[in-house]
Amino acid sequence: SDNEDYNAARLAFTQPAPGEEGLDFSHAGAEGIFHSVVRDILHRRHHHDRRTRHDRMQRHVNSWQRQLSALKRAFLHWKARGPPEAAAEGVEGRWALMVCSLRGIRTELFQHIPDSQSLNETLAYHGVLGATPNNPRMAFTFHCLETYRQLHRACPRLSIEGFCRAIQNLHKQPQKFYLARQFSWAYDVYLDVLHAIDADVDAALNRRDPEAQSKLLCAPCMYRLEEDVPLRPSMLVACDGNNSLKLVDPSFRMGEVRLDDRKLPSFRYLEPQEVDIFKDDEVQPPVAAAPSSGEAIPTHGDLDAGARTSVDDIPWLNANELEEETQVQLRACAERWRAAAPDAKKKMVELFAVSGVFVTVCQHGHALLICDMIRSGEL
């Protein structure tokens, strides 16, 4: 019957198969092995790695700084004498490395240079620079790095990622997104080498003095000759802030800020410590003293005749001195500018630690001073 068949089937599946071969397909004795394995896994002591990546960038920078003097020497040697002669085939000590250049992305062989202290120093003698300070797997030629530097000077909108994509498309290579990051690391070191060479040149020419550097900002404006006639005003400058370059405050971001003590090696860029000296100063216009009854009021002709007046004593044109129609337009423009600002922009000071940059340029277009706008809106 159906009940007898059901009971027979249930009994067949609940009991192990007869014979010794049935033990391989049953669960007899497997419980003990299972519990022993679970006990070993759960009671195994794991080593907790307490290291973090907050100093990863700083260690990367320190490794490059230790090699900077050797890289500078090797770069100048390559610039003056070119790469060393290629070693004959079969010579020991050669190793292969992937090199990216304007002529292609391919593997090249390099020979160790005597007295070199690192792989990057040896590569610099051959005209290439590694992407990492220790054991590089990708290198870029100095010609490639210099080409991007000049292209970026002519077109600042050209990004590193766009340049790397163009090189890969030019040589029919598949897109590798990590190539831009490697190029960025090598390009930063290449700029450090050039800045180190410029610093040595300035020291040899006695140009490291702040007064001498100020004359190099714009020679037509700031380099004075003995026979030059003093001008009034002495130079024309324009200054304005731009809120395109922002930096989010670390308190609004997850994680920990990575250490990085690098600073721009340019006297045009003011550090926050130099600007904070004037953070508590208030601009107060001088109060002009009323002339006495017997004193003549100076006129515009007296000023042109050679009267010495400081810049702070020059009376600036006040809005109340304008015509009535001009005053109405001026007040309407100011009100619209304040009202047109969105709420998100008004609260920008709270979100961004750096809201932009403030630049001062002369009439010839040379950048005189640059500083960050820290917790402030557009000026």
Secondary structure, DSSP 8 states (H G I E B T S, - for coil): -HHHHHHHHHHHHHS--SSGGGGGGS-TTHHHHHHHHHHHHHT---------STTHHHHHHHHHHHHHHHHHHHHHHHHHH-S-----TT-TTEEEEEEEETTEEEEEEEE--TT--SHHHHHHHTTEEESSSSS-SEEEEHHHHHHHHHHHHH-TT--HHHHHHHHHHHTT----THHHHHHHHHHHHHHHHHHHHHHHHHHHTT--SHHHHHHHH-HHHH---TT----SSS--EEEEEE-SS-EE-GGGSSS-----------TTB--HHHHGGGTT------------TTS----HHHHHTT----GGGS----GGGS-HHHHHHHHHHHHHHHHTS-HHHHTHHHHEEEEEEEEEEETTS-EEEEEEEET----
